[in-house]
Amino acid sequence: MKKLAILTLLAVTFFVAACEKDNTTGSYTPNCDGTAKSYATDVAPLISSYCSGCHSEYSTYAKLSASAGKVRRVIVDGSMPQGTTLSTAQKDAIVCWIDNGALNN
């Protein structure tokens, strides 16, 4: 019985580890030089395409801006979006918009 429990625990641990996104591949530092980012033009389309399918709480400006710190953190650390990776320009658009006050522009 102990062997079965240990094997089950190992299998579950392996399965969970295999499903986690690898955040160790490279590092990302935002580059906010250049044109200021717009919520309507730059950020909303990315959130709609990559985030709000799983995170409906980010489907409006008010909801997204209320969670801006969390969104910034998971974009910078690479844990989101799951199943895909944003380009550096896409990450910059979201992170720089947040860093510049997350305006509804």
VMD Tcl script that builds the backbone (N, CA, C; Angstrom):
set m [mol new atoms 315]
animate dup $m
set s [atomselect $m all]
$s set {name element resname resid chain x y z} {
  {N N MET 1 A 0.820 -1.191 0.000}
  {CA C MET 1 A 0.000 0.000 0.000}
  {C C MET 1 A 0.864 1.255 0.000}
  {N N LYS 2 A 1.981 1.235 0.766}
  {CA C LYS 2 A 2.877 2.381 0.805}
  {C C LYS 2 A 3.483 2.636 -0.574}
  {N N LYS 3 A 3.851 1.562 -1.267}
  {CA C LYS 3 A 4.443 1.704 -2.597}
  {C C LYS 3 A 3.462 2.359 -3.557}
  {N N LEU 4 A 2.203 1.977 -3.484}
  {CA C LEU 4 A 1.184 2.563 -4.353}
  {C C LEU 4 A 1.011 4.052 -4.056}
  {N N ALA 5 A 1.008 4.396 -2.794}
  {CA C ALA 5 A 0.873 5.810 -2.406}
  {C C ALA 5 A 2.068 6.614 -2.892}
  {N N ILE 6 A 3.267 6.079 -2.753}
  {CA C ILE 6 A 4.476 6.771 -3.198}
  {C C ILE 6 A 4.468 6.917 -4.717}
  {N N LEU 7 A 4.111 5.858 -5.417}
  {CA C LEU 7 A 4.054 5.924 -6.879}
  {C C LEU 7 A 3.002 6.930 -7.350}
  {N N THR 8 A 1.880 6.963 -6.688}
  {CA C THR 8 A 0.833 7.919 -7.037}
  {C C THR 8 A 1.318 9.343 -6.817}
  {N N LEU 9 A 1.951 9.587 -5.688}
  {CA C LEU 9 A 2.490 10.909 -5.382}
  {C C LEU 9 A 3.530 11.327 -6.418}
  {N N LEU 10 A 4.416 10.420 -6.778}
  {CA C LEU 10 A 5.426 10.723 -7.790}
  {C C LEU 10 A 4.782 11.022 -9.142}
  {N N ALA 11 A 3.784 10.256 -9.510}
  {CA C ALA 11 A 3.108 10.470 -10.793}
  {C C ALA 11 A 2.419 11.826 -10.831}
  {N N VAL 12 A 1.743 12.174 -9.758}
  {CA C VAL 12 A 1.061 13.472 -9.693}
  {C C VAL 12 A 2.087 14.602 -9.733}
  {N N THR 13 A 3.175 14.467 -8.993}
  {CA C THR 13 A 4.221 15.488 -8.983}
  {C C THR 13 A 4.807 15.664 -10.379}
  {N N PHE 14 A 5.089 14.570 -11.059}
  {CA C PHE 14 A 5.632 14.639 -12.411}
  {C C PHE 14 A 4.648 15.306 -13.356}
  {N N PHE 15 A 3.379 14.956 -13.255}
  {CA C PHE 15 A 2.354 15.527 -14.122}
  {C C PHE 15 A 2.244 17.031 -13.914}
  {N N VAL 16 A 2.203 17.470 -12.682}
  {CA C VAL 16 A 2.106 18.903 -12.379}
  {C C VAL 16 A 3.341 19.628 -12.882}
  {N N ALA 17 A 4.516 19.078 -12.650}
  {CA C ALA 17 A 5.747 19.716 -13.098}
  {C C ALA 17 A 5.802 19.805 -14.620}
  {N N ALA 18 A 5.289 18.805 -15.306}
  {CA C ALA 18 A 5.299 18.807 -16.765}
  {C C ALA 18 A 4.358 19.857 -17.338}
  {N N CYS 19 A 3.330 20.225 -16.609}
  {CA C CYS 19 A 2.347 21.190 -17.091}
  {C C CYS 19 A 2.717 22.636 -16.791}
  {N N GLU 20 A 3.676 22.861 -15.924}
  {CA C GLU 20 A 4.046 24.216 -15.583}
  {C C GLU 20 A 4.858 24.843 -16.697}
  {N N LYS 21 A 4.651 26.138 -16.904}
  {CA C LYS 21 A 5.398 26.862 -17.903}
  {C C LYS 21 A 6.798 27.132 -17.379}
  {N N ASP 22 A 7.800 26.935 -18.206}
  {CA C ASP 22 A 9.180 27.176 -17.820}
  {C C ASP 22 A 9.458 28.674 -17.849}
  {N N ASN 23 A 9.720 29.247 -16.677}
  {CA C ASN 23 A 9.983 30.679 -16.576}
  {C C ASN 23 A 11.468 30.995 -16.551}
  {N N THR 24 A 12.308 30.014 -16.757}
  {CA C THR 24 A 13.732 30.227 -16.622}
  {C C THR 24 A 14.411 30.492 -17.952}
  {N N THR 25 A 13.677 30.483 -19.043}
  {CA C THR 25 A 14.279 30.657 -20.354}
  {C C THR 25 A 14.435 32.139 -20.661}
  {N N GLY 26 A 15.588 32.666 -20.320}
  {CA C GLY 26 A 15.871 34.064 -20.607}
  {C C GLY 26 A 15.271 34.989 -19.573}
  {N N SER 27 A 15.616 36.240 -19.712}
  {CA C SER 27 A 15.042 37.227 -18.820}
  {C C SER 27 A 14.477 38.358 -19.665}
  {N N TYR 28 A 13.534 39.049 -19.114}
  {CA C TYR 28 A 12.876 40.136 -19.822}
  {C C TYR 28 A 12.997 41.408 -19.013}
  {N N THR 29 A 13.474 42.452 -19.641}
  {CA C THR 29 A 13.523 43.782 -19.054}
  {C C THR 29 A 12.769 44.713 -19.995}
  {N N PRO 30 A 11.714 45.350 -19.510}
  {CA C PRO 30 A 10.919 46.202 -20.392}
  {C C PRO 30 A 11.725 47.382 -20.935}
  {N N ASN 31 A 11.418 47.735 -22.181}
  {CA C ASN 31 A 12.018 48.892 -22.823}
  {C C ASN 31 A 10.888 49.857 -23.133}
  {N N CYS 32 A 10.779 50.911 -22.340}
  {CA C CYS 32 A 9.679 51.857 -22.493}
  {C C CYS 32 A 10.087 53.126 -23.223}
  {N N ASP 33 A 11.165 53.061 -23.995}
  {CA C ASP 33 A 11.547 54.191 -24.829}
  {C C ASP 33 A 10.597 54.287 -26.015}
  {N N GLY 34 A 10.372 55.468 -26.479}
  {CA C GLY 34 A 9.548 55.633 -27.666}
  {C C GLY 34 A 8.145 56.078 -27.348}
  {N N THR 35 A 7.238 55.740 -28.236}
  {CA C THR 35 A 5.858 56.199 -28.152}
  {C C THR 35 A 5.139 55.618 -26.946}
  {N N ALA 36 A 4.403 56.466 -26.242}
  {CA C ALA 36 A 3.586 56.000 -25.114}
  {C C ALA 36 A 2.527 55.041 -25.627}
  {N N LYS 37 A 2.228 54.034 -24.855}
  {CA C LYS 37 A 1.270 53.018 -25.260}
  {C C LYS 37 A -0.144 53.418 -24.874}
  {N N SER 38 A -1.077 53.052 -25.725}
  {CA C SER 38 A -2.491 53.373 -25.542}
  {C C SER 38 A -3.243 52.115 -25.137}
  {N N TYR 39 A -4.156 52.262 -24.185}
  {CA C TYR 39 A -4.979 51.123 -23.799}
  {C C TYR 39 A -5.773 50.617 -24.998}
  {N N ALA 40 A -6.506 51.514 -25.659}
  {CA C ALA 40 A -7.401 51.106 -26.747}
  {C C ALA 40 A -6.651 50.525 -27.945}
  {N N THR 41 A -5.527 51.131 -28.299}
  {CA C THR 41 A -4.802 50.723 -29.506}
  {C C THR 41 A -3.819 49.589 -29.266}
  {N N ASP 42 A -3.073 49.664 -28.172}
  {CA C ASP 42 A -1.967 48.733 -27.953}
  {C C ASP 42 A -2.263 47.602 -26.978}
  {N N VAL 43 A -2.971 47.913 -25.905}
  {CA C VAL 43 A -3.123 46.946 -24.817}
  {C C VAL 43 A -4.395 46.107 -24.941}
  {N N ALA 44 A -5.530 46.735 -25.140}
  {CA C ALA 44 A -6.806 46.002 -25.190}
  {C C ALA 44 A -6.798 44.862 -26.211}
  {N N PRO 45 A -6.262 45.065 -27.429}
  {CA C PRO 45 A -6.243 43.939 -28.368}
  {C C PRO 45 A -5.401 42.759 -27.884}
  {N N LEU 46 A -4.291 43.046 -27.211}
  {CA C LEU 46 A -3.458 41.958 -26.680}
  {C C LEU 46 A -4.158 41.221 -25.552}
  {N N ILE 47 A -4.773 41.972 -24.647}
  {CA C ILE 47 A -5.490 41.347 -23.537}
  {C C ILE 47 A -6.629 40.490 -24.076}
  {N N SER 48 A -7.329 41.003 -25.068}
  {CA C SER 48 A -8.431 40.261 -25.674}
  {C C SER 48 A -7.948 38.960 -26.325}
  {N N SER 49 A -6.829 39.044 -27.021}
  {CA C SER 49 A -6.308 37.874 -27.738}
  {C C SER 49 A -5.646 36.850 -26.842}
  {N N TYR 50 A -4.924 37.304 -25.830}
  {CA C TYR 50 A -4.083 36.400 -25.052}
  {C C TYR 50 A -4.547 36.141 -23.624}
  {N N CYS 51 A -5.430 36.968 -23.077}
  {CA C CYS 51 A -5.708 36.867 -21.644}
  {C C CYS 51 A -7.176 36.635 -21.289}
  {N N SER 52 A -8.063 37.431 -21.867}
  {CA C SER 52 A -9.442 37.434 -21.375}
  {C C SER 52 A -10.214 36.159 -21.692}
  {N N GLY 53 A -9.701 35.300 -22.544}
  {CA C GLY 53 A -10.342 34.005 -22.762}
  {C C GLY 53 A -10.367 33.166 -21.497}
  {N N CYS 54 A -9.297 33.260 -20.711}
  {CA C CYS 54 A -9.212 32.548 -19.431}
  {C C CYS 54 A -9.478 33.469 -18.252}
  {N N HIS 55 A -9.195 34.746 -18.437}
  {CA C HIS 55 A -9.304 35.721 -17.353}
  {C C HIS 55 A -10.352 36.766 -17.722}
  {N N SER 56 A -11.611 36.417 -17.582}
  {CA C SER 56 A -12.680 37.347 -17.951}
  {C C SER 56 A -12.640 38.607 -17.089}
  {N N GLU 57 A -11.973 38.529 -15.942}
  {CA C GLU 57 A -11.864 39.707 -15.086}
  {C C GLU 57 A -11.034 40.814 -15.737}
  {N N TYR 58 A -10.366 40.525 -16.833}
  {CA C TYR 58 A -9.579 41.540 -17.537}
  {C C TYR 58 A -10.264 42.018 -18.817}
  {N N SER 59 A -11.547 41.762 -18.951}
  {CA C SER 59 A -12.258 42.081 -20.193}
  {C C SER 59 A -12.629 43.553 -20.325}
  {N N THR 60 A -12.482 44.334 -19.266}
  {CA C THR 60 A -12.768 45.767 -19.347}
  {C C THR 60 A -11.587 46.549 -18.791}
  {N N TYR 61 A -11.515 47.808 -19.177}
  {CA C TYR 61 A -10.450 48.671 -18.672}
  {C C TYR 61 A -10.457 48.718 -17.147}
  {N N ALA 62 A -11.609 48.932 -16.552}
  {CA C ALA 62 A -11.699 49.079 -15.094}
  {C C ALA 62 A -11.173 47.839 -14.379}
  {N N LYS 63 A -11.554 46.678 -14.870}
  {CA C LYS 63 A -11.122 45.439 -14.226}
  {C C LYS 63 A -9.623 45.197 -14.426}
  {N N LEU 64 A -9.131 45.485 -15.628}
  {CA C LEU 64 A -7.708 45.291 -15.900}
  {C C LEU 64 A -6.866 46.264 -15.084}
  {N N SER 65 A -7.248 47.526 -15.069}
  {CA C SER 65 A -6.441 48.523 -14.358}
  {C C SER 65 A -6.423 48.253 -12.848}
  {N N ALA 66 A -7.486 47.670 -12.323}
  {CA C ALA 66 A -7.524 47.335 -10.897}
  {C C ALA 66 A -6.518 46.232 -10.550}
  {N N SER 67 A -6.146 45.433 -11.535}
  {CA C SER 67 A -5.193 44.333 -11.314}
  {C C SER 67 A -3.871 44.574 -12.032}
  {N N ALA 68 A -3.574 45.819 -12.352}
  {CA C ALA 68 A -2.404 46.139 -13.164}
  {C C ALA 68 A -1.101 45.597 -12.582}
  {N N GLY 69 A -0.917 45.695 -11.277}
  {CA C GLY 69 A 0.313 45.196 -10.658}
  {C C GLY 69 A 0.501 43.702 -10.853}
  {N N LYS 70 A -0.562 42.952 -10.685}
  {CA C LYS 70 A -0.505 41.499 -10.873}
  {C C LYS 70 A -0.245 41.167 -12.333}
  {N N VAL 71 A -0.937 41.860 -13.228}
  {CA C VAL 71 A -0.747 41.617 -14.659}
  {C C VAL 71 A 0.705 41.899 -15.046}
  {N N ARG 72 A 1.237 43.000 -14.555}
  {CA C ARG 72 A 2.631 43.347 -14.859}
  {C C ARG 72 A 3.570 42.243 -14.386}
  {N N ARG 73 A 3.369 41.780 -13.170}
  {CA C ARG 73 A 4.245 40.754 -12.592}
  {C C ARG 73 A 4.251 39.469 -13.431}
  {N N VAL 74 A 3.077 38.984 -13.834}
  {CA C VAL 74 A 3.035 37.713 -14.562}
  {C C VAL 74 A 3.520 37.852 -16.000}
  {N N ILE 75 A 3.422 39.057 -16.563}
  {CA C ILE 75 A 3.986 39.292 -17.890}
  {C C ILE 75 A 5.512 39.311 -17.793}
  {N N VAL 76 A 6.047 40.038 -16.818}
  {CA C VAL 76 A 7.499 40.148 -16.660}
  {C C VAL 76 A 8.126 38.806 -16.302}
  {N N ASP 77 A 7.495 38.040 -15.404}
  {CA C ASP 77 A 8.107 36.762 -15.010}
  {C C ASP 77 A 7.864 35.643 -16.021}
  {N N GLY 78 A 7.009 35.905 -17.016}
  {CA C GLY 78 A 6.794 34.928 -18.084}
  {C C GLY 78 A 5.804 33.838 -17.763}
  {N N SER 79 A 5.138 33.904 -16.608}
  {CA C SER 79 A 4.199 32.838 -16.263}
  {C C SER 79 A 2.882 32.945 -17.029}
  {N N MET 80 A 2.640 34.086 -17.626}
  {CA C MET 80 A 1.446 34.267 -18.449}
  {C C MET 80 A 1.847 34.951 -19.742}
  {N N PRO 81 A 1.171 34.678 -20.795}
  {CA C PRO 81 A 0.035 33.770 -20.921}
  {C C PRO 81 A 0.500 32.322 -21.037}
  {N N GLN 82 A -0.291 31.439 -20.492}
  {CA C GLN 82 A 0.037 30.016 -20.564}
  {C C GLN 82 A -0.233 29.499 -21.963}
  {N N GLY 83 A 0.598 28.592 -22.409}
  {CA C GLY 83 A 0.403 27.958 -23.710}
  {C C GLY 83 A 0.987 28.737 -24.874}
  {N N THR 84 A 1.487 29.934 -24.624}
  {CA C THR 84 A 2.096 30.741 -25.670}
  {C C THR 84 A 3.033 31.746 -25.020}
  {N N THR 85 A 3.726 32.481 -25.839}
  {CA C THR 85 A 4.643 33.495 -25.335}
  {C C THR 85 A 4.408 34.784 -26.100}
  {N N LEU 86 A 4.391 35.887 -25.386}
  {CA C LEU 86 A 4.280 37.186 -26.032}
  {C C LEU 86 A 5.640 37.598 -26.584}
  {N N SER 87 A 5.622 38.345 -27.682}
  {CA C SER 87 A 6.865 38.901 -28.198}
  {C C SER 87 A 7.338 40.001 -27.253}
  {N N THR 88 A 8.570 40.406 -27.400}
  {CA C THR 88 A 9.099 41.487 -26.575}
  {C C THR 88 A 8.286 42.760 -26.783}
  {N N ALA 89 A 7.916 43.055 -28.018}
  {CA C ALA 89 A 7.120 44.256 -28.308}
  {C C ALA 89 A 5.755 44.180 -27.636}
  {N N GLN 90 A 5.141 43.006 -27.616}
  {CA C GLN 90 A 3.844 42.841 -26.957}
  {C C GLN 90 A 3.974 43.011 -25.445}
  {N N LYS 91 A 5.013 42.400 -24.864}
  {CA C LYS 91 A 5.257 42.572 -23.430}
  {C C LYS 91 A 5.488 44.040 -23.111}
  {N N ASP 92 A 6.310 44.706 -23.927}
  {CA C ASP 92 A 6.589 46.127 -23.706}
  {C C ASP 92 A 5.307 46.948 -23.747}
  {N N ALA 93 A 4.419 46.652 -24.679}
  {CA C ALA 93 A 3.179 47.419 -24.786}
  {C C ALA 93 A 2.393 47.354 -23.480}
  {N N ILE 94 A 2.229 46.167 -22.938}
  {CA C ILE 94 A 1.446 46.005 -21.707}
  {C C ILE 94 A 2.181 46.587 -20.507}
  {N N VAL 95 A 3.434 46.208 -20.328}
  {CA C VAL 95 A 4.189 46.629 -19.155}
  {C C VAL 95 A 4.415 48.140 -19.162}
  {N N CYS 96 A 4.756 48.705 -20.302}
  {CA C CYS 96 A 5.007 50.147 -20.360}
  {C C CYS 96 A 3.724 50.940 -20.169}
  {N N TRP 97 A 2.615 50.431 -20.666}
  {CA C TRP 97 A 1.325 51.077 -20.416}
  {C C TRP 97 A 1.051 51.121 -18.908}
  {N N ILE 98 A 1.289 50.009 -18.233}
  {CA C ILE 98 A 1.093 49.966 -16.780}
  {C C ILE 98 A 2.071 50.918 -16.087}
  {N N ASP 99 A 3.336 50.862 -16.482}
  {CA C ASP 99 A 4.355 51.700 -15.843}
  {C C ASP 99 A 4.092 53.197 -16.042}
  {N N ASN 100 A 3.375 53.537 -17.091}
  {CA C ASN 100 A 3.040 54.947 -17.362}
  {C C ASN 100 A 1.682 55.350 -16.817}
  {N N GLY 101 A 1.160 54.578 -15.877}
  {CA C GLY 101 A -0.052 54.977 -15.185}
  {C C GLY 101 A -1.308 54.230 -15.588}
  {N N ALA 102 A -1.221 53.276 -16.517}
  {CA C ALA 102 A -2.371 52.479 -16.950}
  {C C ALA 102 A -3.586 53.369 -17.279}
  {N N LEU 103 A -3.341 54.355 -18.120}
  {CA C LEU 103 A -4.376 55.312 -18.479}
  {C C LEU 103 A -5.420 54.696 -19.413}
  {N N ASN 104 A -6.639 55.199 -19.327}
  {CA C ASN 104 A -7.721 54.757 -20.219}
  {C C ASN 104 A -7.687 55.657 -21.459}
  {N N ASN 105 A -6.685 55.418 -22.292}
  {CA C ASN 105 A -6.485 56.239 -23.485}
  {C C ASN 105 A -6.591 55.442 -24.761}
}
mol reanalyze $m
mol bondsrecalc $m
mol representation Tube
mol addrep $m
